[in-house]
């Protein structure tokens, strides 16, 4: 979760050295192959960027549904869920920012795209509120399942992905203690707000 340069530097760099191509009599064909290689790299990065935006939109939409479901349960559940989603979105959006920059987007383009994908959360919340006020028995039953599924998703990600990653890291005792305190304080915050 946290990394500290005061403990150990467990960060590896991978560098690719470009090997000069052997000179050929027909230099235009080698120029064309280099251009094709650049184009394929740029297009794959562009695809990764747009896939990231699509996935982020879906993620934010479901966050909005979750917020609406939590407020339908109770105001305190809505407030604690909103805080939890907001806090988990901070590192998530920072990661998305880095992915989009690496994909070739400019800083202003990234900010615009992130703002647009954040709008999906409002759409999800609006749809959730419509579902809740519909009065349809089956829609209301389905709507009540959103909160347990979302909670299960968070628990699964924490236990299946984040905790094992933290356990594999070699870190000093002070860093492990900080991680434990942050994790525990998050659980306590959700308990207090509930």
Backbone as CSV, one residue per row, in Angstrom:
resi,resn,N_x,N_y,N_z,CA_x,CA_y,CA_z,C_x,C_y,C_z
1,UNK,0.839,-1.185,0.000,0.000,0.000,0.000,0.877,1.239,0.000
2,UNK,1.788,1.331,0.945,2.711,2.450,0.977,4.102,1.932,0.675
3,UNK,4.906,2.771,0.073,6.301,2.390,-0.111,7.154,3.469,0.512
4,UNK,8.262,3.069,1.030,9.118,4.017,1.717,10.540,3.841,1.244
5,UNK,11.141,4.938,0.855,12.523,4.849,0.395,13.477,4.654,1.572
6,UNK,12.991,4.868,2.804,13.861,4.693,3.958,14.062,3.227,4.307
7,UNK,13.226,2.341,3.796,13.379,0.922,4.095,14.285,0.273,3.065
8,UNK,13.727,-0.198,1.998,14.504,-0.840,0.945,14.024,-0.317,-0.395
9,UNK,14.926,-0.301,-1.336,14.552,0.116,-2.679,14.299,-1.144,-3.483
10,UNK,13.052,-1.583,-3.520,12.667,-2.812,-4.216,12.050,-2.493,-5.559
11,UNK,12.644,-1.634,-6.291,12.068,-1.126,-7.512,13.046,-1.473,-8.628
12,UNK,12.575,-2.154,-9.616,13.453,-2.567,-10.702,13.090,-1.822,-11.969
13,UNK,14.104,-1.435,-12.691,13.899,-0.757,-13.965,14.170,-1.736,-15.084
14,UNK,13.373,-1.679,-16.113,13.640,-2.469,-17.289,13.855,-1.507,-18.434
15,UNK,15.003,-1.597,-19.017,15.328,-0.719,-20.130,15.479,-1.545,-21.385
16,UNK,14.976,-1.017,-22.449,15.162,-1.669,-23.722,16.113,-0.804,-24.541
17,UNK,17.168,-1.401,-24.971,18.108,-0.693,-25.821,17.740,-0.956,-27.265
18,UNK,17.674,0.094,-28.007,17.375,-0.073,-29.412,18.663,-0.434,-30.133
19,UNK,18.640,-1.512,-30.828,19.806,-1.951,-31.588,19.771,-1.277,-32.945
20,UNK,20.884,-0.691,-33.347,20.893,-0.073,-34.670,20.701,-1.146,-35.735
21,UNK,19.856,-0.850,-36.691,19.624,-1.805,-37.758,20.759,-1.733,-38.757
22,UNK,21.052,-2.885,-39.324,22.093,-2.942,-40.331,21.666,-2.126,-41.532
23,UNK,22.599,-1.415,-42.075,22.309,-0.577,-43.223,22.003,-1.451,-44.427
24,UNK,20.933,-1.121,-45.101,20.563,-1.840,-46.294,20.646,-0.900,-47.475
25,UNK,20.713,-1.487,-48.638,20.759,-0.665,-49.830,19.466,0.117,-49.984
26,UNK,18.358,-0.492,-49.630,17.060,0.153,-49.779,16.646,0.742,-48.433
27,UNK,17.061,1.972,-48.150,16.798,2.584,-46.844,15.325,2.934,-46.667
28,UNK,14.583,3.121,-47.753,13.177,3.481,-47.618,12.366,2.334,-47.017
29,UNK,12.722,1.069,-47.313,11.974,-0.052,-46.737,12.228,-0.164,-45.235
30,UNK,13.460,0.135,-44.792,13.720,0.091,-43.348,13.014,1.240,-42.641
31,UNK,12.932,2.412,-43.309,12.189,3.539,-42.732,10.710,3.195,-42.593
32,UNK,10.162,2.502,-43.595,8.756,2.122,-43.539,8.500,1.142,-42.404
33,UNK,9.416,0.171,-42.195,9.210,-0.803,-41.121,9.301,-0.137,-39.753
34,UNK,10.189,0.868,-39.616,10.269,1.602,-38.347,8.991,2.406,-38.105
35,UNK,8.460,3.007,-39.148,7.224,3.769,-39.024,6.068,2.855,-38.649
36,UNK,6.006,1.668,-39.276,4.954,0.713,-38.945,5.064,0.257,-37.493
37,UNK,6.291,0.045,-37.008,6.490,-0.369,-35.613,6.014,0.722,-34.659
38,UNK,6.344,1.994,-34.987,5.892,3.107,-34.152,4.375,3.203,-34.162
39,UNK,3.760,3.077,-35.343,2.306,3.168,-35.448,1.619,2.075,-34.645
40,UNK,2.146,0.839,-34.714,1.505,-0.243,-33.967,1.644,-0.033,-32.467
41,UNK,2.791,0.491,-32.022,2.974,0.784,-30.602,2.014,1.876,-30.160
42,UNK,1.906,2.949,-30.957,1.012,4.042,-30.597,-0.445,3.588,-30.583
43,UNK,-0.827,2.760,-31.576,-2.221,2.327,-31.601,-2.533,1.407,-30.426
44,UNK,-1.583,0.549,-30.024,-1.857,-0.317,-28.876,-1.938,0.507,-27.596
45,UNK,-1.113,1.534,-27.481,-1.210,2.406,-26.307,-2.529,3.156,-26.324
46,UNK,-2.944,3.628,-27.500,-4.215,4.328,-27.604,-5.376,3.425,-27.220
47,UNK,-5.329,2.184,-27.668,-6.374,1.220,-27.325,-6.395,0.999,-25.819
48,UNK,-5.219,0.850,-25.216,-5.153,0.675,-23.764,-5.743,1.873,-23.030
49,UNK,-5.478,3.051,-23.526,-6.023,4.253,-22.903,-7.534,4.298,-22.982
50,UNK,-8.076,3.987,-24.165,-9.527,4.013,-24.324,-10.199,2.872,-23.566
51,UNK,-9.555,1.711,-23.493,-10.099,0.621,-22.678,-10.124,1.016,-21.206
52,UNK,-9.078,1.709,-20.771,-9.029,2.176,-19.384,-10.168,3.158,-19.113
53,UNK,-10.426,4.056,-20.053,-11.527,5.010,-19.887,-12.878,4.299,-19.841
54,UNK,-13.061,3.305,-20.707,-14.314,2.550,-20.721,-14.513,1.818,-19.399
55,UNK,-13.460,1.133,-18.939,-13.547,0.392,-17.674,-13.798,1.346,-16.509
56,UNK,-13.159,2.508,-16.532,-13.351,3.481,-15.461,-14.780,4.006,-15.453
57,UNK,-15.361,4.191,-16.635,-16.756,4.643,-16.713,-17.699,3.614,-16.101
58,UNK,-17.499,2.342,-16.445,-18.336,1.276,-15.878,-18.156,1.226,-14.364
59,UNK,-16.908,1.310,-13.929,-16.593,1.288,-12.492,-17.295,2.443,-11.776
60,UNK,-17.195,3.641,-12.335,-17.822,4.807,-11.705,-19.344,4.703,-11.715
61,UNK,-19.905,4.136,-12.778,-21.353,3.937,-12.844,-21.816,3.020,-11.715
62,UNK,-21.096,1.921,-11.504,-21.477,1.001,-10.425,-21.246,1.632,-9.053
63,UNK,-20.235,2.492,-8.947,-20.058,3.242,-7.691,-21.284,4.107,-7.420
64,UNK,-21.811,4.744,-8.460,-23.008,5.568,-8.308,-24.215,4.745,-7.877
65,UNK,-24.380,3.567,-8.492,-25.462,2.676,-8.078,-25.318,2.288,-6.607
66,UNK,-24.079,2.012,-6.200,-23.812,1.628,-4.816,-24.155,2.755,-3.847
67,UNK,-23.812,3.975,-4.205,-24.125,5.123,-3.351,-25.639,5.274,-3.211
68,UNK,-26.363,5.145,-4.327,-27.826,5.252,-4.268,-28.415,4.145,-3.401
69,UNK,-27.898,2.921,-3.543,-28.401,1.796,-2.745,-28.125,2.016,-1.261
70,UNK,-26.970,2.584,-0.946,-26.628,2.832,0.455,-27.536,3.887,1.065
71,UNK,-27.816,4.967,0.322,-28.725,5.991,0.838,-30.143,5.463,0.956
72,UNK,-30.523,4.519,0.094,-31.858,3.920,0.199,-31.978,3.113,1.486
73,UNK,-30.865,2.565,1.934,-30.872,1.780,3.184,-30.984,2.693,4.389
74,UNK,-30.068,3.682,4.465,-30.113,4.659,5.558,-29.154,5.800,5.227
75,UNK,-29.374,6.923,5.876,-28.506,8.078,5.643,-27.084,7.787,6.102
76,UNK,-26.941,7.125,7.253,-25.581,6.838,7.744,-24.862,5.857,6.818
77,UNK,-25.587,4.872,6.282,-24.963,3.942,5.316,-24.565,4.692,4.057
78,UNK,-25.399,5.645,3.635,-25.077,6.442,2.450,-23.843,7.296,2.656
79,UNK,-23.738,7.920,3.822,-22.581,8.772,4.111,-21.306,7.930,4.184
80,UNK,-21.358,6.811,4.901,-20.147,5.987,5.025,-19.741,5.393,3.677
81,UNK,-20.707,5.014,2.850,-20.394,4.472,1.529,-19.810,5.549,0.629
82,UNK,-20.371,6.753,0.691,-19.838,7.857,-0.111,-18.399,8.155,0.278
83,UNK,-18.108,8.179,1.577,-16.735,8.437,2.044,-15.809,7.312,1.584
84,UNK,-16.251,6.064,1.726,-15.411,4.927,1.319,-15.113,4.978,-0.169
85,UNK,-16.121,5.256,-0.971,-15.913,5.311,-2.422,-15.013,6.483,-2.786
86,UNK,-15.230,7.624,-2.141,-14.367,8.780,-2.414,-12.912,8.464,-2.087
87,UNK,-12.668,7.853,-0.935,-11.298,7.552,-0.528,-10.654,6.495,-1.424
88,UNK,-11.438,5.548,-1.906,-10.848,4.535,-2.779,-10.644,5.075,-4.191
89,UNK,-11.374,6.131,-4.558,-11.225,6.712,-5.888,-9.944,7.539,-6.018
90,UNK,-9.430,8.062,-4.939,-8.232,8.909,-5.022,-7.059,8.137,-5.627
91,UNK,-6.638,7.002,-5.048,-5.525,6.277,-5.691,-5.924,5.670,-7.030
92,UNK,-7.191,5.288,-7.172,-7.659,4.713,-8.433,-7.507,5.723,-9.569
93,UNK,-7.964,6.950,-9.360,-7.887,7.976,-10.400,-6.445,8.398,-10.665
94,UNK,-5.606,8.370,-9.644,-4.184,8.669,-9.868,-3.564,7.607,-10.771
95,UNK,-3.931,6.354,-10.549,-3.445,5.271,-11.402,-3.956,5.415,-12.824
96,UNK,-5.235,5.757,-12.979,-5.800,5.974,-14.309,-5.100,7.131,-15.010
97,UNK,-4.783,8.176,-14.256,-4.071,9.326,-14.822,-2.735,8.866,-15.419
98,UNK,-2.016,8.053,-14.665,-0.714,7.565,-15.142,-0.873,6.690,-16.385
99,UNK,-1.894,5.841,-16.399,-2.140,4.967,-17.556,-2.424,5.805,-18.800
100,UNK,-3.244,6.829,-18.647,-3.598,7.659,-19.803,-2.419,8.491,-20.295
101,UNK,-1.611,8.986,-19.385,-0.412,9.731,-19.793,0.517,8.807,-20.575
102,UNK,0.708,7.597,-20.077,1.562,6.626,-20.765,0.973,6.243,-22.124
103,UNK,-0.354,6.292,-22.237,-1.013,5.956,-23.498,-0.907,7.079,-24.525
104,UNK,-0.349,8.216,-24.123,-0.130,9.294,-25.077,-1.092,10.460,-24.970
105,UNK,-1.981,10.436,-23.983,-2.880,11.560,-23.790,-2.105,12.729,-23.182
106,UNK,-2.510,13.960,-23.511,-1.895,15.130,-22.883,-2.544,15.353,-21.520
107,UNK,-1.926,16.178,-20.688,-2.480,16.451,-19.350,-3.896,17.025,-19.432
108,UNK,-4.149,18.037,-20.295,-5.532,18.546,-20.387,-6.520,17.479,-20.885
109,UNK,-6.095,16.630,-21.825,-6.971,15.565,-22.314,-7.299,14.578,-21.196
110,UNK,-6.309,14.252,-20.397,-6.536,13.318,-19.283,-7.542,13.909,-18.304
111,UNK,-7.366,15.175,-17.962,-8.287,15.811,-17.012,-9.710,15.834,-17.554
112,UNK,-9.869,16.147,-18.830,-11.212,16.154,-19.439,-11.818,14.748,-19.419
113,UNK,-11.019,13.761,-19.801,-11.520,12.377,-19.834,-11.875,11.893,-18.434
114,UNK,-11.043,12.204,-17.450,-11.332,11.796,-16.076,-12.613,12.462,-15.575
115,UNK,-12.803,13.716,-15.948,-14.022,14.426,-15.545,-15.249,13.767,-16.173
116,UNK,-15.142,13.392,-17.458,-16.266,12.742,-18.139,-16.582,11.373,-17.536
117,UNK,-15.545,10.586,-17.226,-15.808,9.268,-16.641,-16.388,9.403,-15.234
118,UNK,-16.023,10.464,-14.525,-16.597,10.690,-13.193,-18.097,10.972,-13.302
119,UNK,-18.516,11.532,-14.416,-19.937,11.787,-14.631,-20.764,10.510,-14.648
120,UNK,-20.130,9.385,-14.971,-20.841,8.106,-14.974,-21.335,7.753,-13.570
121,UNK,-20.627,8.213,-12.545,-21.072,7.960,-11.169,-22.400,8.665,-10.903
122,UNK,-22.553,9.874,-11.415,-23.810,10.600,-11.245,-24.941,9.903,-12.005
123,UNK,-24.619,9.373,-13.195,-25.630,8.622,-13.957,-26.062,7.375,-13.177
124,UNK,-25.100,6.677,-12.582,-25.418,5.495,-11.779,-26.266,5.837,-10.573
125,UNK,-25.943,6.939,-9.915,-26.722,7.371,-8.757,-28.143,7.729,-9.181
126,UNK,-28.251,8.459,-10.298,-29.574,8.854,-10.791,-30.402,7.621,-11.147
127,UNK,-29.804,6.659,-11.837,-30.528,5.431,-12.178,-30.943,4.675,-10.909
128,UNK,-30.052,4.623,-9.932,-30.366,3.959,-8.671,-31.544,4.595,-7.969
129,UNK,-31.575,5.923,-7.966,-32.696,6.622,-7.336,-33.999,6.371,-8.100
130,UNK,-33.911,6.298,-9.432,-35.103,5.975,-10.227,-35.599,4.564,-9.929
131,UNK,-34.664,3.611,-9.823,-35.046,2.229,-9.512,-35.738,2.154,-8.159
132,UNK,-35.188,2.884,-7.197,-35.749,2.848,-5.850,-37.153,3.444,-5.819
133,UNK,-37.368,4.484,-6.580,-38.673,5.145,-6.541,-39.671,4.529,-7.521
134,UNK,-39.267,3.495,-8.252,-40.153,2.909,-9.270,-41.346,2.183,-8.664
135,UNK,-41.175,1.602,-7.486,-42.258,0.862,-6.868,-42.411,-0.557,-7.402
136,UNK,-41.642,-0.913,-8.426,-41.700,-2.259,-9.001,-41.046,-3.242,-8.038
137,UNK,-41.756,-4.286,-7.674,-41.271,-5.251,-6.685,-39.946,-5.886,-7.111
138,UNK,-39.860,-6.342,-8.357,-38.652,-7.037,-8.820,-37.458,-6.091,-8.922
139,UNK,-37.714,-4.864,-9.387,-36.621,-3.884,-9.452,-36.118,-3.546,-8.051
140,UNK,-37.039,-3.412,-7.103,-36.633,-3.102,-5.724,-35.826,-4.250,-5.121
141,UNK,-36.234,-5.491,-5.388,-35.475,-6.659,-4.891,-34.073,-6.668,-5.501
142,UNK,-33.989,-6.432,-6.799,-32.684,-6.399,-7.475,-31.833,-5.251,-6.937
143,UNK,-32.478,-4.103,-6.707,-31.770,-2.934,-6.209,-31.163,-3.193,-4.830
144,UNK,-31.869,-3.952,-4.002,-31.371,-4.253,-2.656,-30.158,-5.179,-2.681
145,UNK,-29.909,-5.855,-3.799,-28.740,-6.739,-3.912,-27.461,-5.984,-4.282
146,UNK,-27.594,-4.744,-4.722,-26.422,-3.975,-5.162,-25.426,-3.795,-4.027
147,UNK,-25.914,-3.415,-2.854,-25.024,-3.146,-1.729,-24.237,-4.377,-1.290
148,UNK,-24.861,-5.541,-1.106,-24.058,-6.712,-0.733,-23.056,-7.131,-1.810
149,UNK,-23.447,-7.002,-3.085,-22.509,-7.349,-4.155,-21.317,-6.388,-4.182
150,UNK,-21.578,-5.113,-3.974,-20.486,-4.132,-3.938,-19.559,-4.385,-2.761
151,UNK,-20.141,-4.638,-1.592,-19.316,-4.925,-0.407,-18.480,-6.181,-0.639
152,UNK,-19.100,-7.202,-1.230,-18.367,-8.431,-1.540,-17.230,-8.186,-2.503
153,UNK,-17.448,-7.301,-3.485,-16.387,-6.963,-4.436,-15.205,-6.294,-3.758
154,UNK,-15.493,-5.353,-2.853,-14.418,-4.685,-2.111,-13.646,-5.683,-1.235
155,UNK,-14.380,-6.544,-0.548,-13.731,-7.530,0.322,-12.882,-8.494,-0.500
156,UNK,-13.429,-8.941,-1.632,-12.677,-9.851,-2.501,-11.380,-9.201,-2.987
157,UNK,-11.477,-7.965,-3.479,-10.270,-7.283,-3.963,-9.236,-7.125,-2.851
158,UNK,-9.709,-6.775,-1.670,-8.775,-6.589,-0.559,-8.088,-7.900,-0.189
159,UNK,-8.862,-8.973,-0.071,-8.299,-10.240,0.406,-7.574,-11.026,-0.693
160,UNK,-8.026,-10.922,-1.923,-7.427,-11.725,-2.990,-6.316,-11.006,-3.731
161,UNK,-6.292,-9.700,-3.674,-5.308,-8.962,-4.462,-4.380,-8.099,-3.603
162,UNK,-4.951,-7.252,-2.778,-4.141,-6.266,-2.056,-3.365,-6.892,-0.904
163,UNK,-4.044,-7.660,-0.045,-3.369,-8.251,1.116,-2.207,-9.172,0.691
164,UNK,-2.403,-10.091,-0.271,-1.263,-10.926,-0.691,-0.096,-10.104,-1.248
165,UNK,-0.424,-9.018,-1.968,0.636,-8.153,-2.512,1.430,-7.510,-1.376
166,UNK,0.728,-7.033,-0.360,1.391,-6.410,0.788,2.238,-7.441,1.534
167,UNK,1.727,-8.656,1.656,2.454,-9.706,2.384,3.721,-10.141,1.645
168,UNK,3.714,-10.067,0.318,4.891,-10.465,-0.471,6.013,-9.438,-0.413
169,UNK,5.650,-8.176,-0.190,6.653,-7.124,-0.172,7.619,-7.303,0.988
170,UNK,8.876,-7.034,0.708,9.856,-6.987,1.790,9.881,-5.550,2.276
171,UNK,9.598,-5.376,3.544,9.538,-4.028,4.086,10.015,-4.040,5.539
172,UNK,10.371,-2.885,6.035,10.815,-2.793,7.415,9.607,-2.791,8.349
173,UNK,9.858,-3.007,9.622,8.778,-3.133,10.605,7.956,-1.858,10.733
174,UNK,8.593,-0.705,10.618,7.836,0.544,10.753,6.853,0.713,9.592
175,UNK,7.257,0.326,8.403,6.359,0.423,7.259,5.197,-0.558,7.410
176,UNK,5.461,-1.759,7.884,4.399,-2.752,8.117,3.422,-2.239,9.174
177,UNK,3.938,-1.597,10.204,3.080,-1.055,11.262,2.190,0.059,10.715
178,UNK,2.740,0.916,9.867,1.954,1.997,9.258,0.839,1.410,8.391
179,UNK,1.173,0.408,7.584,0.165,-0.217,6.736,-0.945,-0.849,7.573
180,UNK,-0.557,-1.512,8.646,-1.547,-2.129,9.524,-2.445,-1.073,10.156
181,UNK,-1.860,0.039,10.613,-2.639,1.115,11.237,-3.614,1.752,10.242
182,UNK,-3.165,1.975,9.014,-4.039,2.574,7.995,-5.191,1.626,7.676
183,UNK,-4.889,0.351,7.509,-5.916,-0.651,7.217,-6.937,-0.722,8.358
184,UNK,-6.443,-0.778,9.592,-7.315,-0.862,10.764,-8.139,0.411,10.938
185,UNK,-7.529,1.562,10.701,-8.268,2.827,10.857,-9.375,2.920,9.820
186,UNK,-9.174,2.366,8.630,-10.245,2.343,7.627,-11.422,1.526,8.082
187,UNK,-11.142,0.365,8.672,-12.225,-0.486,9.200,-12.944,0.219,10.344
188,UNK,-12.175,0.838,11.247,-12.789,1.556,12.378,-13.641,2.741,11.895
189,UNK,-13.158,3.462,10.884,-13.911,4.596,10.345,-15.255,4.137,9.800
190,UNK,-15.269,3.039,9.067,-16.530,2.522,8.526,-17.466,2.044,9.643
191,UNK,-16.890,1.475,10.705,-17.710,1.029,11.833,-18.335,2.213,12.558
192,UNK,-17.539,3.263,12.771,-18.033,4.458,13.469,-19.104,5.152,12.640
193,UNK,-18.889,5.270,11.345,-19.855,5.963,10.483,-21.140,5.171,10.316
194,UNK,-21.066,3.863,10.452,-22.264,3.033,10.296,-23.129,3.204,11.523
